[in-house]
């Protein structure tokens, strides 16, 4: 799930613009950044995101495992632009020289515990769910704009790991002094990645036509999306997809998700008076309803519904939005419709 464009063999750059203090190589992390416990999509399994600020803080066996995971993704040829695998000696500085985090199963208290796990010979394939880094996207005067790269391990797919790492990326990046995030190259065929960034409030600020010569699409060049997002309060305009997952879990099981605090429990009790869960029909899925309308939390399905309704008569933004709102509910329907209309070939031709 990449969002990167930088050269893995290039010298490491550090943030030297934006608000001070500026980080020194391999210095300790800010006190407000520490291990973060999360709950996976099943609302039962506990995992921890453990942050690191230097490659030598990470067990060599874990570095080797993550390097293998990244190289497998490179070899697949559908998400990362690189062709050659990254050697282990280059991976550590590339991924962890500024800031990197690793998601591990269980409640991990600190980085020392991770290093002890390495000494104990833990099987990282069973323990590690993913990793991401945060680093400057540009050098020098623009180094307060950051970028990230993400790995979800093979055994962790479809468990909400990518989404959780994306949320913590947005939490930690401003605490590291960054004010804006740019993801330079997300191939539009990488639906899982696009879904996450769309749902987390990133804007599609650009498109690079035909820039991906991907293995799964040998007869065509694939476009890439450039994503951008403000960090901090002005960027926090999204409603977490996880919120609807928690409501669904509470209605279905009649108990609170793991890790819910008093405030969240109160919100869930309140939500239960407004939302309703309709059991799944044959070959279907259960539906979360709000005032008679189906709640659509998945950004990809939001887009597909909007596109299906729009192509019926190629109506404008207001008409299409009103039609959707008769049956469905999600936040910012009009923005989804606007994106569909901008991407509609027939409407583009009429506008010429």
N, C-alpha and C positions, 0 to 999 in steps of 0.2 A: 504494500500500500504506500507507494512512494509519493513524495511531493518535492523531489529534489532535482537539481540540475548540476550541482557542483562536482568538481573533479576529485575523486577519492585520493589521488596522489598529490594534490596541490598542498602547499603549506597551510597550516592552520591559521585562521584569522580570528581575532577576538573583538568584542564590542568596544569601540573607543568613541562612540557618539551617543547622543541621547543623555538621559539623566545619569550623573555619577552616583555612587562610585563605579568605576570600571573594573571588570574582573582581571585578575592576573592569571597566567597559566596555572592550572591545576590547584587553584586556591579552594578553600572550604566553601561550601554552599551557603547562601543566606540562611539565617536561623529559621525563617518561616517556610523553608523547603525541607521536607523530610519524608519518610515512608508514608504512603497513602493507601489505606485499606479500601478496597472496592468489592462490590458484589457482582458476580457475572449475571448473564441474562436469565439464568434459571432462578435468580433471586435467592439462591441457597449457597452456592459455592463462593468462598472467600478467597481473594487474591490480594497481593500487595504490589504497588508500584514503588520500587526502590530507586532513588536518584543517586547519580555518581557524577563527579566533576573531573575525573582523570581515568585513563585506561588502566593504570596499575592498581586502581581500587577494585577492579573486577577480576574474579578468579579466571585464570587462563583457560580453564576448561569451559567456562561459560562464554568467554570471548570466542573460543573456537567453535562452540555450538552456534552462536549467533552469526558468526562469519559464514558457516556452512549454510545456514538458513537464507542469508542474503544472497549467497552465490547460487543457490537453487533457484531463487526468484529471478536472478539475472539470466540463468541458463534457460528458464522458461520463455524468456524473450517477449513478455507481454506487458510488463509494468515498469521496469527500469530501463533507461536508455543505454546503459553500459552493455558491452558485449563480453569483454574479458572478465574473468572472476577476480575478486579482490584478495590478495594474499593476506594471511593472518597478521603479519607484522604491520601491514598498512591499515587493517580494519580497526584496530584499537584506537589509534589517533584520529581516524576518520569519524568514528561513531561517538567516542567518549571524550575527546580533548576539550570541548566546550562544556557540554552537559548531555548526559544520557540517562535514561531510566529503563529499568527492566521490570516486567511484570512476572511475578512468581506466585504459585499457588500457596495458600496459607497466610497466616498472620506473621509477617516478618517485621521485626522491631527495628533493625538497623543494618547498615552495610557489613558490619562485623559478622553478623549472623550469616549473611550470604557467603562471605569468605570462609567461614567455618563449614558451610555446606559444601563448598568446593574442596576443602581438605578432607571432608568425610566421603568424597566420591559420589555425591548425589547424581542421579540420572537427570540431566537437564532436559532431556526430551520429554520426560514426564512432569517436570517441575516448572519449566519456563513456558510462558504463554506468549510473550512478545517483548518488543523493545522499541524505543524511539529516541531521537536526539533533537536538540534545539541548538541552533548556531546562527551567526549572522548570514543573511542572504547576500549582502554586499559588503565590501571592505570600507574602511575609513569613515568618511563623513556620513555614510548611509548604513553603518553597521548596527544601528538600533532597529533595523528591519530584519526580522528573523525568518527562518526557514526550518522545516523539519523533515525527517525521514522516518519511516515506520516499517516494522517487521511484525507480522502475526505468524506464529509458528503453525506447522501443519495440523497439530492436534488441537489447536485452539480456535479454529475457524468456526464461524456461525455461533459463537458464544458471547458476542458483544465486546470482545477484547479491543478491536480497533476503535470502536466508539468510545470506550472508557479511556483509552490512551489519548484520543483526540480531545476529550473533555479536560484531561489533566494537562495536556499541552497548553490549552487556553488558560488554565489556572496558573501554571508555573512560568510561562513565557514572560508575562509582565513583571513578575517578581524577580526575574533575571535582568530587568531593565529594558526589555523590548516594548515598542509601542505599536508595531504593525507586523503582520505576518503575510508572507507571500509564498505560495506554492507554485513553482514555475512550470511544472510539467506533469499534469495528471491526464493520461490518455482517456479519452471519453469512453472507450470500451472497458475501462476499469470501473465498472458500475459500483462495486462495493465502496471504493474510495470516494467516488463522486457523491454517493448517497450520504456518506458521513460528513463531508465538508459542506454540502448543501444544507444538511440538517443542523450543523453547528454554526450557522450564520455567516459562512464565507460567501463572498460575492464572486461571481464569474466575471473577472475584470478583463479577460482577454481570451483569445483563441488563436492557436498556432495551427494553420491549415496544413494538413498532410505531413506532419513532422514525425510520425511513428511508423517505422518499417518493422512491424511486429510479426512474430512467428505464427500466431494464430490467424493472421490476415495477410497471407503472402501475396495476394493479388491487388492490394490496395494500400494506400498510405492513410494512417489514422490521424485525426485531429487531436490536439491536446488542449486542455483547459488550463488557464492561469487563474488561480484563486487568490483573493486578497481579503484581509479582515482586520479591522481595528481591534486592538487588545485593550482590555480595561472596560469600564462601565459603558462607554459609548458603543461598544461592540456587542454587548450582552443582550441582544434582542431576539434570541431564539428560545423556543420552548423545548426542553430536552425530550427526545423520543423515549428516554428511559422513564420519564414521568408517567407516560401512558402505560409502559410495561409494569410499573409498580401498581398503578390503579387496577390494571387487569389481574395482576397476581393477588391483590387484596380481595377483589371481588370473587375470584375463583376459589381461593383457599381459605378465606375468612381469617387470615392472620397477616401480620406485618412482615415485609421483607426483612431479611437480615441486615442489621446495621441501621435500621430506621430509628432516628432520635424522636424526642417528644414532639417537636414541631412537625416533623414529617408524619408521624402517626396521626396528629390532629388533622393535617391536610388530607390524608387518606380517608379518615372517617367522614370528613366533609364531602370529599369527592364521591364517596359511596352513595350519598343522597341524590346526586345528579347523574351519575353514570350507571349504565346497565350492561351486563354481559349476556349476550345471547349465545346459547350453546351451538357448537358446530353442527351443521347438517352433514349428510353423507358426502364424503369427498370434499368437504369444505373446511373452513376455519371459523372458530368462534369470533363474534363481532362485539367490539366495544361501542356502545351507543351513548350519545349525549343528546337529550331532548329529541329523540326520534331520528337522529342523524348518525350515520356510521362514522366513527373516529378513524381517520387514516393517519397513522403515525409514520409510516414508511415513506420517505421522500420520493423514492422511485415510483411507488404506486400512486402518490399524489400527482406526479408528472404524467404517468400513463392515463389516469382518469381525466386529467385536464386535456390531454392531447386527444383522447377518444371523443370527448364532448365537443371540443373545438372543431374537429374535422367534419362533424355532422353538417355544419352550415358555414363554417369559418366566421363565426360571430366575433365581435370585438371583445375587449377585456371585460367590460361591465356585464354584457349579456352572458358571456361564458361563465364568469364568476357567479352570477346569480343562479344560473342553471345548476352549477355544481353545489352551491350552498343549499339547494332544496333537499339534497340527499346526503351530503357528506359534510364533515367538519374537520378542519385543521387550521393551524395558525397561518395567516398570510396567504390565503387562497389566491388573492389577486396577483401576488408576486409570482406564484407558480404559473398562473395563466399567462402573465406577461412574458415569461421565459418561453412558454410553448409557442406563443404567437410570433415571437422574435425568431424562433427556429423553424417556423412553418414555411416550407418552400413555396407553396401556393400564395400565401400572404406576402412573402418577399417579392414574388413576381408582380403582384398587383401594385405593390408600392413603388415599382420602378417607373 
